[in-house]
Amino acid sequence: MRKNIRLHWIIPLVFVAVLLLFYGLFQTDNKYTAALPGGAGYNVLQRTSEEVSFLVDGWEYYPGQLLAPADFPADPPAAETIYIGEYPNFSAYLGTPYGLATYRIRLENQGPPRELALYLPELLCAGRIYINGELAGEQGSLAPYEPLVSDAVYAFRIEDSAEILIQCANYTHYYSGLYYPPAIGTPGAISRLLVARMAVYGFLSFTALAIALSNLALWLRGRDPLARWMGLLCFAFALRMCYPFVRALGLPLIRPLYALEDFCGNAVLLCAILLAEELSAGKSRRKHWRAAVFLGVSLCAVSVVFPLFILPYAPSFINTYGLFLFGWKLLAGCYLLFLSLQGMKSNNPYAQHLLCASGLFGLCMAASVLAVNRFEPIRGAWPEEYGGFVLVVGFAVLMVHRGFLLTAENQRLNLHLQDEVERKTRALETLLAERRELLANLIHDVKNPLTAVRSYTDLVRSGGTALDDETSQYLDALADRVDAVEDRFNSLQGFSREERLHLTAGSLCLNDFMQRFYQANRPDIELSGHTFHLELPDAPLFVTGNPGRLQVALENLCYNALSFTPPDGSITLSLRREEDWALISVADTGVGIRPEDLPHVFKRGFTRRADHSGDGLGLFIVHTVALEHGGMAKVDSRPNEGAVFSLYLPLVSAAP
C-alpha cells in the first residue's frame, strides 16, 4: 500500500519537474527568445552583446525569385516580411515545396566595428550566401541544381551595417529554404555554441548506443525478445541522433539521409510499442496489437519509399506526408499510454515505469506541437528528441527493474528449490509404488490362464492320444510360445519388485542364434501364406550379446514386417558382415514407409497402422536393444517397395 501511494505521488512530481524543465529551456535555450531586435528588413546588433544572437524577425522574402545584391536598387520595393521558421517550405506562396526563393536582411551595428561570424544551420537544399554584396559562400549548386545539406560558418567584418542575402533552391526535400534561424556572434561565441550542441547530441547518441550494444549482447547470448527490441530501439534512436554530425560533414546524399532519419524515428516508436506490449501483456488483446504493429511496420516502410521514390515525382503529397508522420507519433504516444494504463489495471509490475516513460514521451510530443514556430533549441535538442531519449532511458530503467524482479524470483526459487524437489520426489515415489503394485496384480491375474494353457498342452501329450507329426510340431511351438510369454512376465514381475536385472551378455554366434530363431518362428510366419527366407554367411559371426533381448528385437522386426506385408509376400531374414559390424536385416515386400515418416519410426509411441491398433513400442524396443548392445538400428524404405530394417552389432574376433 505504501509503495502504491509513493508511486502516485512520484509520477505527478516527475511530470511537474519535466514541465518546469521545458519552461526553463523555452526561456534560456530558445532561438526565438534570443532574437535580435529590429523591424521590417533589419535587425539591430546589440552594443555590448558578446553572446550569440539570432536573426529571426524582419527578413524580406522573395518567393520564386533568385535575386543578387545588384538586383536591389537604393530604394528597393516593399517585400513580404517574415520570420524564419514561419513557413516550413515554399507551399504557402508557390503551391509546391519545390522552387526558388531569396531572403534578405540588413544588420545594423550600434557599437564599434567588429569581427563577426554567421552560423547558417542546414540550408535546404542548395544556396548562395552574400554578405555586404560579396559572395561569402555556396552550398551545393543552384545552376545546375545539386543539393547539399550542411552547416556552415561565414566570417565577416561589420562597421555601421551589413547586408545578408541568401538565395535558396529546393527540388529534393519536403522542407524548403531558410527554415532554421541563423546565428550571429563573435567567432569564439559561435565555436562555443557548436561545441555545446555537438556535446549534447553526442551524449544523447552515444548513451543510446551503449544501451543498445549491451541489450543486443544480452539478446545474442540468451535470445531474450525484450532485450532484442530494447537494443533495436536504442540503436535506431542513436542512429537518428547522429544527424548534426552528418550535417557538419556535408554529405551529399540528401534523400537517403532524410529517409534514414524518418525510418529511425518510426523504428523507435515501433520497438517501443513492441516492448510495451511484451511487458504489459498487450498481446492478449490480439485485435489492437496486430493493428498497432501493422501500422508501425507500414510507417517504417512508407518513410523509406515516399522520400526516395514518390515525393521527388509527386511533390503535392509532401505536406500530407509530413502531417501523416506527425499524426503517427501522436497516435503512438497515446497507444503507449493506453498500454501502461491497462498494465496498471492488471497490477503489472512494469506498469508504473511504462506509464512514466510513455507519459513523458506524450508530454514531449505535446510540447513539440505547442512550441511550433515558438521554440528552437540553441545548444540542446528538440522536445521530440528529448521524448525519444525519455523512451530510451525509461525502457532502460524498466529493463533494469525487470532484471531485479527476475533476480529476486530466482533467489526465491533457489531458497525453496530443495523443498519443491523433495515434494515432487515423494509424489513420484508414491506414483511409482502404485504402478508397481498395479503391475504385480495384473501379472498375477494373467499368469493364471497362461498356466492353464501349459497344463492343457501337457495333458494332451500325456493322454496317450495318437498325434501326427504336424500336430505334434504345433504343440511344441505352442509350448515354446508359452515359455516365451512366461519369460516376459517374469521380467515384468522382477521390475515390479524393483529387482530389474542388468543386461547379461556373453559371446554369441549369430549364425546358430538366427538359425534357431528361424526354425522356431517359421511356422507362425508362414501360417498366413507368407514366405520366410533365411540368408546366412559361410563364416560364423560372433558378437557380445544377450540372446533373450536379441530375440525380442528380431520378433518385433519380423512380426512388424508380417503385419505390413500382403499374404503372398515374402520376408527375408539375413546376416552378413560389413567391416567391423554384424548386420542383421529383415526385408519385406510390403507397403513401405513414407519419406516423411522415416525419421520417426524408432520413436516411442509412433505408429502408422491403418486400424490404429499399434501402440508404437515395437520399433522403439528394437532401437533400445541395439543401443544396449553398442550398436544401432536403421531403416531404408520407399512407398510400395517394401522396407529393410537393419541391426548393426559390433563384432568380436572369435568364440571364447
N, C-alpha and C positions, 0 to 999 in steps of 0.2 A: 504493500500500500504506500509506504513512504517513498519507494522508488518511483511509482507512477506519479505521485504528487510532485516529486522533484522534477521529473521529466516534463510535466505540464507547465512548470514554471520556467524550465530551461529553454524550451523551444520558443516561447514568445520572446524571451530575453535575447536569444540569438537573432531573431528576426528584427527586433528593435535595434540591436547593435549593427546589423547589416544596413538598415535604413540610415542610421547615423553615419556609417562609413560612406555610403553613397552620397549623402548630403555633403560630407566633407570633401569628397572627390569632386563633386559638382562645383564647389566653391574654390578649391585650391588647385585642381588638376584639370581645368577645363579651358580649352582654347577660347571659347566664347566669352568667358569672364576675364580673360587676359587679352582681349582685343584692344587694339589702339583706338583712341577716339578719332572722330573725323566726321565727314559728311559725304555728299554725293560726289564721287570721283576722287576723294582724297582721304588720307589718314595722317594724323599728326604724331610724329615721333617725340616721345617724352624727353624732356630736357635732362633729367637725372637718372633715367632708367638704364640700368646695365643688365637687366633680366631680359629674357626672351619675351617678345610680344608677338601678336598675330594679326595678320591683315585679313580681317573678316568682313567688315562692312564697307559700303561705298564703292564697290567695284562697278566700273562701266562694262556692260555686257553687250556684245555684238554677235548674236547667233547667226549662223550661216555665212559668216564672213571671216576671211583671213586678212587682217589689217596690219600693216607695218607702221613703224613710227612716222615715216614720211607721208603716210596717208592721212594724217591728222593735221588740220590747219591750226593756226594760232588760236582760233576761237572755234573749237570743234562743236558740231551739233549735239543736241541733247541725246543721251542714250539711256537705255534701260539700266537702272541701278539695282544691284542685287547684293546679297551677302553670300559668301562662299558656304556651300552646303545647302543652300535654299532649293536647288534643283539637282537631283542625282544624275540626270542626263539631259540631252537636248530635246526630249519629247515635248516639253511644255511649249516650245516655240517652233520646233521643226516638225513635230509629229512623229519623229522617229529618234531613237537614241543615237543613230549614226549620222554623222555630219561634221560641220566645222563651226568654230566659234573663236572670238577674241575677247580677252579680259584685259582691262587697263585700269591703273590706279596711280595717283601721284602721292608720293611720300614727302611730307614737309618736315623739316628739321628745325627745331626751336633752339638748339644748342650749337656748340662749335662743330666744325667739320669732324667727321669720324669715319673709321673703317667699320663696315657692317658686313654681315653675311645673310643671304636669303636662302632659307631651307625650304625646298619645294618637295613635299611628300607625294609620291605616287601620282604623277600627272598622267591622266588617262586620255589617249593611249599613245599619242605622238605629239610633239610640240616644239616651239621655239620660244626662247626667253630673251627679251630685250630689256636692258637697264640703261637709262639715260640715252636712249636712241641707238645703242650699240648692242650687237648680238652677243649675249653673255653665254649662251649655250643652246644645244639642241638635244632633245631626247627622241630617239628614233629618227624617222624621216617623214616629212609632210608630203613631199613630192619626189619620187614615188612614195606611196604610203607604206611605211614599215614601222609597226608599233613597237614600243619598248616601254615597259612599266618599271620605273626605278625611282629611287630617291636621289636628289641632287642638291648640292650646296654651291651657291654662286657668291663670290666676294665682290664688293664694290665700295666706292667712297662717296659719301654724301656730304654736300655742303649746305646749300639752302633748301634744295629739294631734289628729288629723284623720281623719274617716271619708270614704272614697271609695266611691261606689256607682255602678255602671254598668249600665243597662238596655239590652238588645240585642234586635233582631228581624231575622230574615233570611228572605225569601221570594224571593231573587233569585240568590244566588251559591252556588258549591259550598263556599266557606269560610263559617264562621258565627261570630258573636260576637267575643269578645276573643281574638284569636289571636296578636297581637304584643305583647310586654311593654311597658307604659307606662314612660316615663322620668320621673324626678323630680329636680329640681335648681334652682339659682338661675336667674332669668330670663337672666342673662348666659351661664351654662353651657349652658342649653338653646339659646340663639341660636347659640353656637359649634358645638354639635352639629349643628344644622340646616344651617349654612353648610358645615361639613365634609362632611356627607352629600351635599348638593347639588353640591359641588365634585367629589366622586368620581364621581357619576353623570353630571355634566356632562362630565367628562373621558372617561369610557367612551363616552358617546353621541356627543359631537362629534368625537372621534377616529375612531370608526367612520364617522360621516357624511362626514368629509373624505376618508377612503379610498374610500368609496362613490362620491362625486362624481367623484373622479379616475379611477376604473375605469370608471364609466359614460360619462365623456367619451371615454376611450380606445375603448370599445366603439362609441359613436356615430361615431367617426372611422374606425375600422378594422374594425368588425363582428367583433371577436375574441370567441368564445363564452366563453373563460376570463375575460376582463375583464367580460363581462356577468354571469356567475354570481358573480364576486367582488364586483361592485358591488351586486348584489341581496342577497347575504349580509350585507354591511356595512350596507346601508340597513335591512334587516329588523332587524338587531341594534340599530342606532341608534334605530329606532322603538320597539323593545321596552324599551330602557333609559330611555325618557322618562317611565315611569310615576310616579316620585317627583314630577316637576313637575306631572303631571296630578292627582295626589292633593293637592298643595299648592293647585291651583286649585279643587278641589272640584267637578269636573264631574259632572252628574247621570246621564250615560249609562253605567249600570252594566254591563249585559250586553254592549253593543257594545265597551266599553273592554276588558273582560276577554277577550272573543272576539278582539279585535285583538292583545292581548298573547300569547295562546296561538298565534294564527296566525303571528305574527312569530317566536316561538320555534321552531315547526315549520318555518317557511320557512328559518331559519338552518341547520337540520340538513339540509334538502333541498338547499339550494345547496352546502353543504359536501360532501355526497355526490356531487353532480354535478361539482364541482370536482375532488374526489379521483379520480373515475372518469376524467375527462379526462386528468389528469396521470399516473395510474398505468396507463393503457390498460385500465381496467376494462370498457370497452365490448366488448372482445374476448370477455369471458365473459358472453355475452348473457343467460344464464338468470338469474343473481342480480342483474345490472344492472337488468333490467326489473322484477324483484320489488322491489328497493330503491326505485327511482324511483316505481313504482306505490304502494308503501306510504307513501312520503314525500308524494306528492300527495294520497293519500287522507286522511292525517292532517291536512294543511293544510285540506282541505275539512271534515273532522269537527270541527276546532277552531273553525270558524265556525258550522256547522249545529247542533251539540249545544248550546252555550251559548245560542244565540238562539232555537231552535225546538223543542228536545226536553227539555232539562233543566228549563225552567220548568214543564212539564206532567208530567214523569216524574222527580221528584227521587230516586227509588230508584236511578237509574243514575249518580248523581253520584260516589259513591266508586269505582265501576267505571271511570268516565271518567277520574278522576284517576290511578288505577293504570295505565290504558291509556297515558296521556300519559307517565307516568314510565317505563314499560317501553319505550316507543318511544325515549326519549332514551338509555337504556342500550343498546338494540339498535343505534341509530345510532352511538354511540361505539364499540361492538365492530366494526361494519362498517367504520368508518374505519380502525381498527387493522388489520383484515383486508386492506384495500386497500393500506395502507402496507407491510405485510409482503410482500404479493405484489409490490409495486414493488421492495422490497429484493432479492427473489429474482431479478428480471429486470434488476438493475443500473440501474434507472430513476434518472436524476439528481435527480429531485424526491422520491425515496422517503424520504430521511433527514428532510427538512423536514416531509413529510407524516406520517411516523411520530411525530416530536416533537410536532407540533400535535395530532394525533388522540390520542396517548397522554396528553398533558396534559389534553385535554378529558375523556377517560375517567377520569383521576385526579380531576378536579374533580367529575365526576358521582358517583364513588365516595365522595368526601368529603361530598357532599350527602346520600347515603344514610346514611353512618355518623354524620353530625352532626345528624340529625333530632332535634328536641327537646333538643339539646345545644349548638347554635350558632345564634346570630342576630346579624348584624353590628350594631355600634353606629354607626359612621361609614362603613364600607366597604360592599361588595356581598356577595351570597351566593356560595358556591362555584360554584353552577351558572352564575351570571352571569360570574364570573371565567373559567369554562370557555368560555363563548361569546366572551368577549374574547380568550382564547387562540386560538380558531379564527380570529377576525378578524385578529389580529396574525400568527399562524402562516401563514395563507394570504397575507397581505400580504408577508411576508418571502419566501414561496415564489414569489410573482409577481415580486418584485424579482430573485430568483435566476434565475428563468426569463428575465427581461429581460437579465441579464448573459450567460446562455448564448446567447441569440439574438444579442446584440451580438457576442460572440466568434465565433459561427458566421458572421455577416455579414462580419466582418473577415477571417476565413479564406477565405471565398468571394471577397471582393474581391481578396485577395492572389493567388489562383490563378485569378481570372476570365480574365485575358488568356491564360494558358496553356491554359485549357479552351476558350476561343473559338478560339484558333489550331488546337487539335487537332480541334475539331468542323469548322472551316472546311476543313482538309486532308481530312478524311473526306468532306465533301460534294463537294469538288472532284474527288476520286477517283471518287465515285459518279457525278457528272455526266459525267465523261470517259468512264466505262464505258458509260453510257447513250447518249451521243452516238455512240460507236463502234458500239454495237449498232444504233442507229437508222440509221446510214450503211450498214451491211451489209444491213439489211433493205430500205432503199430501193433499193440496188443490185440486190438479188435480185428485187424486184418490178417494177422498170422494164424488165427483160428481156422478160417476157411482154407487157408493155404495148407495147413497141416492135414485137413480133411482130404484135400486133393491128393497129397502124397500117400495118405492111408489107402484111398481107393485104388491108386496105382499099384501099391504093394499087394493089395488084396487080389487084384486081377492076376498079377504074376503068380501068386502063391496058391491060387484057387484050383490049379490043375487044368485050367481051360486051355484047349489047344489053340495056339496063336500062330498065324502065318508070319513069315519074315517081315513083311511090310508093316503089319500091325505092331509087331514087337519093336521095330525101329521107331514107330510113332510113340510108343510108351516110353522108350528110352529117351527120346527127345523131350517128351513131356516132363520126365523126371529131371532131366538136366535144367529145363526152364524153371522148375520149382526150386531146384538148388540155387540157381542164379538169383531168383527173386528173394529167397531166404537170405542170401549173402547181402543183398541191398538193404533188407530190413535190419539185419544185424548191424550194418554200418550206421543206419539211421538211429538204431537203438543206442549205439555207442555214443553218437553225437548228443542224443537227448540226455544221456547220463554225464555229459561233459567229459567223455573219455574218447574224444575224436582221435583216431590213430594217425600217427605220422605216416607219410608215404614210405613204404618199404620197397626198395628197388634192388635188383640184382642183375647179373648178366643174363641176357635173354637172346636166344636165337630166333630172329624174326621169321625165318623160313619155316621152322617147326611150329611156331606160335600161330602163324597165319594159315598153315595147313590145317591145324586143329580147329581154328575158328571157321574156316571154310566148310569143313565137314560137318560141324555142329549146326551151322546156320543155313546150309544149302537147302535142306528140306523146307524150311519155313519160307525162304525167299522164292523158291520155285513152285511153291504150292499154288500161287495165284497166277501162274503162267509166265513168269519172268525167267530169263536165262541168267545164270550166275556163273561167272568165269573167274579163274584164279591164274595169275601170271607171277611166277617166282623166278629169281635168278639162279644160275647154276651154283655160284659161290655163296656160302652161308654169310649172312649179315648179322652182326651182334650189336646190341645196344644195352645200356643200363636202364632197366625199366621195371615197372610193376605190371604183371600180366593182367590183373583184375582191372586196373584203370585203363590200360590199353584196350582191353576187351570192351569196356563201356564206350570208349571213343569210337571204335570200329562199329559197334552195334548201332550207335546213333547215326553214323555216316551211312551205313548200308540200309537201315530201315528208313532213314530220311530219303535216300535215293529211291527206295521202293515206293514211297508214297507219292513221288512226283514223276514216276515213270509209268507209261501205259503197259497193260498186261503183256503185250507182245514185245516189249523192250528188253534190254539187257543191262546188267550191272557187272562191272569188271573190277575185281579187287586185285591190285598189282603191287609188287615190291621191286625196287631197283635201287642201285647205288648212284648217288650224284655227288661227286667229290667226297667230302667227309661226312655226308649225310645219308641216312637211310630214308628213302622216300616211299611212303605208303600212300597209294592213291585209290580212290573209289570213284569210278567214272560211270555215268549213266547216260541213257539216250532219252531223257525226259524233256520237260518243257523248258528247262533252262532258267536263268535268272536275269532280270532286267539290269542294265548297266547301273542305274541309279541306286539299286539295292545292294550291289556287290560290297560297298564299304561297310555295310551294316549287318551282314548276315551272321557274324560271330558275336554280335552284341546281345546282351541279356534281354529277353522279352521281345526280340524282333522275330516276326513271323509273317509270311505271305500266303498261308493256306487259305484256299477259297472258302472252306467251310468254317474257318475261324476256330478250328479245334486245337491248334497248337498253342503252347504256352511260351515258345521262344527260348527253351532251355537247352535243347539237344546240341546245337552247334556251339552254344556258349560253353557247354561241358567239354566238347571236343577241343575248343581253344584253351580251356583251363588245363586239360590233361597234357596238351602239347607244351604249355609253359612249365608244368610240373616236371617234365622230362627234359627241360632245357632246349626244347625245340620250338616249332611254330606251325601254325595252320594257315593254309592258303586256299583260295578258290579261283577257278577260271571257268567262265561260262558265257554263253551268248543265248539270247532268246530262241527257243525252238531247236537248239542244237545240243541240249544236254548240259551237264555240269561235271567238273572234275574237282573233287576235294582232295587235298594233299596234306599229309602229316610229315614234317621234317623232324627226324630224330638223330641226335649226334651218334656216330658210330664209335665203337670201341674196337681195338685191334683184333682180339680173338677171344674165344671162350676161356674162362678161368681154368 
